Amino acid sequence: MDFIRLRGIGVSPGIAMGEAHLTGRILFTQRKEYVPPHRVDEEMKRFRAAVVRTREDLVRVQDVIRAKVGDEHAFIFDAHLMILDDPSLISGIERLIGEENVRAESALSEVHSRYEKIFETIADDYMRQRKSDITDVLSKLYRNLELGPEEEPDMTGQTIIVAHDLLPSEAALRLSLGNVLAVAMDQGGQTSHAAILARSMNIPTVVGLHDITRRIRNRDILIVDGTDGEVIVNPPPAVRKEFLGKKEKYDVYRRELRKVAKWKSVTLDDVRFTPMANLELPEEIPHALSYGAEGVGLFRSEFIYLQRSTLPTEDEHYAVYAKLAKDVFPRPVYIRTIDIGGDKSLPQLQIEKESNPALGLRAIRFSLKFRDMFRVQLRAILRASALKNVRVTIPMITEVEEIGEVKLLFAEIKEELAGKKIPFDPNIPLGVMIEVPAAAALTDLLIKEVDYLSIGTNDLIQYYLAVDRSNEHVSYLYKPLHPSVLRLLRFIIEAAVREGKEVSICGEMAADPLAAIVLLGLGLRTFSMNPIFIPRVKKALRAVDTRTVRRVVHQALNQASAQAIEETIIEKLLVRHPAAFLQIGPLS
């Protein structure tokens, strides 16, 4: 095959070269196939036998992974067993078989199609990726309608996995074998299970390649550059040499950053800052701590709802939060209550479609509308707070009255728990996300009502600049260093500091070394980000002194454009702290 270069999305940094290994996938039927009425019972038995085989497969493969790489990567199968044991999912498939006289394959395909339609309406990438858990379980059921127990993948020697997509259990199994050099996929995103696992195992991965599975053959030589999001097929000798040199530099860089993880988080003038981790799954904790995270600054609780077809119980919530608190202890963990609604539909609830979901019923608005569901989550979080390292973060606050409603609910639940002598932290800190411009403008009032603030710069900047950063036509206007954005952030941070309250940033801005230096100059001391970016941000902040940074940043705020601000900061700081700008390297 000819030499070709393919562009995708790098989701796990690093560079690898090796032979391609193409994986197959289950294709659900598009046709509705019927069976005679006298064969419906037989079809039902065939489906129930597949359920039994699937459960055995899940338990067996979970045991294999636990033995090979430990509990932290076997967690996916707990969620999948919960899905498989969900009465509404199984009864829904059986109802189609029994009432419509269809083959089990058709019933499975119809149920899968329903879930796909629900999840495809979700704009948020993290939420959309959770449909893969349902697909995973239904694919196993589909396969087991005809086949026996699932075989472990036949992969000898070190290879590069090339797939249309990797389902969560497949990713856990294949990536845990220890002989995967890299991964390249047609589909996938930053928050897919495959991406999360690949990052935790330092396996270079590129997703979003669209048609790589159709453009290569088994045993083609590939270079996968997970840092820049590129895959090169059958590279000539000169290109191989170039990338092997780049790989060597990156490997040195990564080893350096791993050392940084153990260093103290202090600036040149001994000012303390705190790097924390944004997590989607509790099993990512060991990975986050290894990169130097000093706690979990944002735990997105949505995955608990999206891994099943019924609403999670209080005990199911509690199990996740209690494990999180225990594994992070004594470090703090900030649990964000469910941030869903509008275009982020829950399959368990029939929510009316909105014409403008970004400005609609989501986050705290959603929680206050569905209060019984919200109470279940708050009770579970409070029960998990007994170790006194849990905090509760409320997303998308717009006005002071919303905080008052949450506090009333909190007080009622605390009274219930105390009455039943259930242990919890009576002084559990309560904070809010600043994501809406209205809340930002009210920071000086909001801060008096809560214990801390967490600034969600991803949404705040989009709302403030009226720019959808995922829209290719206007994304160039999304500028975190826009002078109006920095002035707004200065106002928020200074309001919190005046009240002696903690303030952090958990948006992507915190993971950019230059932006982090600017935020340090504005008075920020707590930065929460994807764990892989912690070492490079820590290294950059350790290379500056706050007095100089503060002076330069406040001078730069007089500039009229994001570009002028960036140029001013780099020019004036480069003289005093050139080492800080050496950190903006291979991961940028």
N, C-alpha and C positions, 0 to 999 in steps of 0.2 A: 504493500500500500504506500501511496505517496506521503510525503511529509506534510502535515497540516497542524495549524495552531487553533485551539478552541478557547473561547473566553467564557468564563462562568463566574461564580461567586465563591471566593475563598472563605471557608468557614472554620478551618483548622489549619493554622500556619505551619510552614515547613515545606521541604522539597524532597521528592523521592523519584527514583527511576527504576522501572522493572517491567515485567511482562504482564499484559492484561489478562484478567480472568472474568469473563462475562457471566452474569448470573441470570437465571430465568425468573419469571414472575407469573402469578396467577392472573388470568384474565376472566373476569366475571362475565357470564353470558348476557347478551342483550335481548335474547328471545325468551318469550314466556312459553315454557314447555309444560303441557298438561299430562296428567295420568288418569286412567279410568278410575271411577269411584271405588271399585273393589281393590285397587292397589294403593289407596291412600294410607291404610294402616301400615303396609309394607314400607312406604316412603317415609312415614313417621319413624318407624323403627330404624331405618337407614340413617336418618338425621340424628336420632338420639344416640346411635352407636358412634357416629362421628363426633358428637359432643364428648362422649366418654374417651375416645381416642385422643381428641384434642387436649383434654385435661391431662391425660397421661403424658402426652408430648410436652406440655408446658412444664409439668413438674420434673420430668426427666431432664429436659434441657436446662432448666433452672439449676438443678443439682450439678450438672456438668459445669456450668459457668461459675457457680459458687465454689466448686472445687478448684477451678483453674485460676480465677482472678478475684474471688472473694465476694462478699455480700453486696458491695457497693454497685456491682454491675448486674446483679441478679434481681434487682428491685422491679424491673419492667414486668417480670412474670407475675409478681403479686398483683399488679394492676390488671394484667390480662386475665388472670384467674378470676378476679372480681367481675370483669366484664362478662366472662363466660358463665359465671354463676348468677348474672343479673336476670331475674325472672322475666322482666318486661321484654328483654331482648330475645330470649329463647322462646317465650310464649308468642311473641310477635311473628317469629318465623314459623312456628308450629301452626299458628292461626291461618297463615297464608296457605300452608300445605293442606290443612284440613278443610278450610272454607272455600278455597279457590281450586282445589284439586290440581296443584302444580307440583312439579318436581322440586326436590329440596334445593337443587342448584338455582332454580328460578326464584324461589323464596329468599334464599341468601342474597342473590344478586339484587332483588328489589329492595330489601332492607339496606344493603350496602349503598344503593343508589340514593335512598332517602337521606342517609347520613352525609353522603358526599354533597348533596344539594344544600344541606344545612350549613356544613362547614365551609363550602365555597363562597357563601355570602359574607363570611367574616373577613374583614380587611386586615386585622392584626395577624402578622405572620406567625407569632407564637401560638395563638389560638388555632389558626388554620392547620398548623402542623399536628395538632392533637388528634385530628381525624385518623392519623396513621395507626393509632392504637385500635380503633374499631376495625379498620381495614385488616390489620394484622390478625386479629382473632377470627374474623369472618373468612379470611384467606385460608387459615389453618383448617377451619371447619369445612370449607369448600374442597380443599385437598383431601381431607380425611373421609369425604363421602365415598371415595373410590379406593384410596391408597391406605396402606398400613402406617405405622409410626414413622414420623419424619426422620430422615437420615441427617447426620451431621454433614456439612458441606465437604465435598471431596476436593481439598486444596493441598497439594504437596508443594513444598518450597515456598519462597517468599514471592508474593504476587501483588498486583494492584487490582482491587475489586472495581469492576465497571458494572453499574446497574442502572435500570430505569429509576428505581427508588429502592431504599433499604427499609423494610418494615422494622419497627423497634426490636422485636425478638430476633430477627435475622441479623440486624446490626450487632446486637449484644453477642450473639453466638459467633459470627464471623470475625468480629474485631477482637474477640477475646482469645482467639486461637494463637496469637503471637506471631503469625507469619504474614500479616497484612502490612505492606509497605505504605499504601495510600489508597484513597477512595475517590472515584469520579462518578458522578450521577447526573442523569437527565434532569431530575427534579430535586426537591429538598430546599431547606433554608437554614438560617443561622440557628433556629431553635428546634430543629428536628432532633429526634433521639440519636440518629446517626451522627449528626454534627456534634451534639453534646458529648457522646461517647468518644468520638474521634479526638476531640480537644482534650478530654481527660486522659487519653492514652497517647497523646502526641503523634497522632497519625494524620499526615497532611491530607486535606480533603477539599475538593472543589465540587460544588453542586450547581444546579441551574444551567447545565450544558445543553439542554433541550434534546439533542439527538445523537449523543456520543455512542449510545448502544447500537445505533444503525450505521455508524461511520467507522467502526473498528471491528477487528476480528480477534478471537482468542490468540494469545501469544504475541500480539503486536507489542512493540516497545513503547512505553509511555513515560513522559516526565509530567508529574503532577506538582504544580506550584500552588500550594494552599495559601501562601502569603499574598500573591498577586492575583489569584483566581484564574490560572491558566493551565491548560493541559496541552502538551505537545505530543503528537503521534508520530512514531518512527523518525525521531530527530537525526539529522546527519551528524557526523563526528564533531564539527565545529560547535554546533548547538549543544551537544552533550557536554562538551568541555566547559562551555560557558555556564551551564546550569550546575554542573558538579562544583565549579568554583563558587557559585552563588549559594549552593547547599552547604558547603564548608563554612562560609562566612555566617550563614544563618545559624548553623549548629553551635558555632562559637558564641554568637550573640545570645542564643537561648540559654547556654550554660552560664553565661554572665548574668543574665536576668534571674536565673534560678538562685544564684548566690545573693542577689539583691533582696530576694524574698525574706532572707533571714536578718537583714540589716534593720536598724532602728528607723522608724519613720519620723525623722527630724530634718529640718532645713539646716543650712550652713550656720545660721545664728541660733540654732537649738530650739526652734519653734516646732512643737509637736503637731503632726497631722495624722489622720486616721484613714487608711485605705480599707474599703469594705467591698463585699461581693454582692452582685445581683444574681439571684439563683431562681431557676424554674423548678428544680427537683431537689429534694433533700439529699439524695445520693450524690450530689455534686460537692458536698461539703469537704470531703478529704482533698479533692482536686483544688477547691478554692483556698483552703488553708495552706496547701503546699506552695501556692503562689504568693503567700504573705497576707491574705485577707485577715483582718482583725475583727471579724464579725460578719454578719449578713445584713447589709444595709437595705436590701429589698428582696423579700421572698414573695413571688407571685403565686397567689393561692389558687388561681383559676384551674390549674391542671387537675385538681382534686375533683372538680365538677365535670371536666371534659374527658375523663377516662372511664366514664360509665354512662349508661342510658337512663339511670334514675338519679335523683338528687342524693348526694352523700349524707349519711347519718352523722350525728354529733360524734359518735365514737370513731367513725372513719376519719373525720376531720382531726379529732384529738390525737389519733395514732400518728398522723403525719406531723402535727405541730409539736407533740411531745418528743418525738425522735429528733426533730430539728433542734429544739431547745437543748436536749441532752448532748447531741453531737457537737454543738457549737459552744456549750458551756465551758468556761465562764464568760465567754465573749457574748455580746448582745446579738439578738436576732429581731429584725423589724419585719413583721408579717403584714403585708398589705391585704386588706379585705378585698373581696371579689371585685375585680374591675372588668365588668362585662355588661352587655346591654347594647341596644341600638343595633349596629352591624355585627356585634359580637354575640350572636344568639347562643342560648343554651338549648341543646336538643331536648332537654327535659321539660322546657316551658314553651308554651305557645305565645310568643311575643309578637305583637303586631309590627309588621315591617314599617319603618319610618322613612319619610322622604329625605331627611337630612340627619342620618344617624350619628354623625360626629358631634352634632349639637343636641342630641336627643337623650333618651332614657338609658344612661350608662353609669357605671361606677356607683357612687353613693346615692345617686338619684334612683338607680335600680334597686339598691339594697333597702332604701327607705320605702319603696313601693312594695317590695316583697319582704316584709318585716319578719315573718316567721322563719324564712330561710336565713335571713341576716342574723336573727337571734341564735340559730343553731351554730353558725360560724363563730359568733362572738363568745358563746358559752364554751365552745371547744378551745378557743384561743386562751380564754381566762383559765380554764382547767390546766392548760399546758404551761401557764405562767408561774407555776409553783416554784420553779428554780430561780425566779426573779431576774431572768435575763431576756424576757420577751417584751416587745413593744408592739403596739397596734397602730398601723398607719391607714388613714382613711383617704381614698383617692377622689380626685376631681371635686373638691370642695369649692363652692361658689359664694357662699354667704355664711355669716356667723350663726344663723338659725340652724343650719344643718349640723353644726358641731353640737349645739344645744340638744338636738334630737338624739344624736349618738350618745351623748353623756347620760341622758335619761334612760336610754336602753341599757347602757353599761351599769348604771346604778341599780336598775331592777334585777339584772342578771347576777350582779355581785351579791345582792340581798338573798336571791334564791340559793346561790351556791353556799353562802354562809349559813343559811338556815338548814341546809342538808349536810353541813360540816365537810364540804368538799374543798380541799385546799386550793388556793389561788393567791396571786400577788395582789393585795388590796390597793397597792400604789402603782399598778402597772402603768407605764407611761403611754399617753395617747398623743398621737401626732397626726398631721394632715399633709397631703400632697399639694404643692402649689403648681398647678398645671393650667389653670384658667386665668386669663388676664385680670378678671374681676377680683379673684382671690389675691393675686399679686398686689393689686392696688390697695387691698385691705389688710396687707400683711401686718401693719402696726396694730390693728385691732384683733386679727385672728391669733396672733402670737400670744396674746394675753389669755386666750381660752385653752391653749394646748401646751404640751410639754416640749414639743420639738416640731420642726418643719423639714420636709423632704421636697426638694425642688425637682419636678419631673421635666427636665429641659426639652425632651423630645416633643411632648405635646405643647408645652408652654410656648416654645419658639414657633411652632406651627400656627397655633392660635393667634399669637401676638403679631406675627408677620403676615398672617393670612396666606400661608404657603403650605401646600401639600408636598412634603419632601419626596413622596413616592411618585409624584406626577412629573414625568420626564420633561414636560413643557415649562414647568415653573420651578423645578427643584433647585435651579441655580440661585434662586432668591433665598433659599434656606441657609442663613449665615449665622452661626452661633456667636461670631464676633461682631455682629452688626451693632453699631453704637447704641441703638435704642434697646437692644437686648441686654447689653452689658450694664446700661444705666438702670434697667429694671432689676437685674440681678443684684446690683449694688444696693438698691433700695431694700430688697427682701433680706439680704444677708445682714445689712446694718440694723434693720428693725429687730431681727432675732438677737443679734449680739447685744444691742442696747438692753434687751430684757433678760440677758443672761441665759438664753435658751439655745439649744443645739440646732444647727441647720446643716443639712447635707444636700448634695446633688446626686441623683441616681440616674440621670440621663446619659446619653453617649458622650456628651460634652466632657464629663469627668474622666473619660478614658483617653482623651487626646492630650498629650503632654503639653503642648502650647496653651490650649484652653485651660488646662489644670493650673498652669503657672499664672494665667490671668485671674482665675478664680481665687487662687491663693492671695493674690494682690488685692482682691476685693474683700478679703477677710474670711473666706471659706477655709475650714479645717477638716471636714469630713467628706470623702469622695467615695462613692459606691459605683461599681462598674463590673463588667464581665471579668471574671478572675484572671484571664490570660493577659489582660492589659495592666494589672496591678504593678508588676515589677518595673515596666518602663516608665509609668507615671511616678512611682516612688523614686526611681533613679533621677528623673528630671527635677522633682521637687527637692531632693536632697542636694542638688547642685546649685541652689539659689539661696539668697538670704531675703527674708520677708520685707525688710526695710526698703531695699532697692526695688524689689518687685512692686511693692505698694506705690512707691513714688512714680515709677515708670507707667504702671497701669493707669493711675489717676491722670497722668499727663496724656496718655493715649486716648482717654475717653473724650478729649476735646476734638479728636479727629472726626471727620464727617462720613467715613466709610469703613467697612470691615477690612478692606485691603490696606487702607492707611493705618488702621489700628494695628494690624498684624505686622506691617513693615516697621512701625515705630517701636513696638515691643521688641521685635527681633534685633533691630539696629541698636537700641539703647541697652538691652540686656546682654547682647553678644559681647560687648566690651568687658563687662564685669564678670559674666558667667558663661563663657563659651561652652563649658562642659554640658550645660543644660540642653543645648541644641544638638549635641551629639547623640542624645537619647532618642531623637525622632528618626528612627531607623527602619529596619526591615519589617516591622509590623504596621508601619504607617500606610 
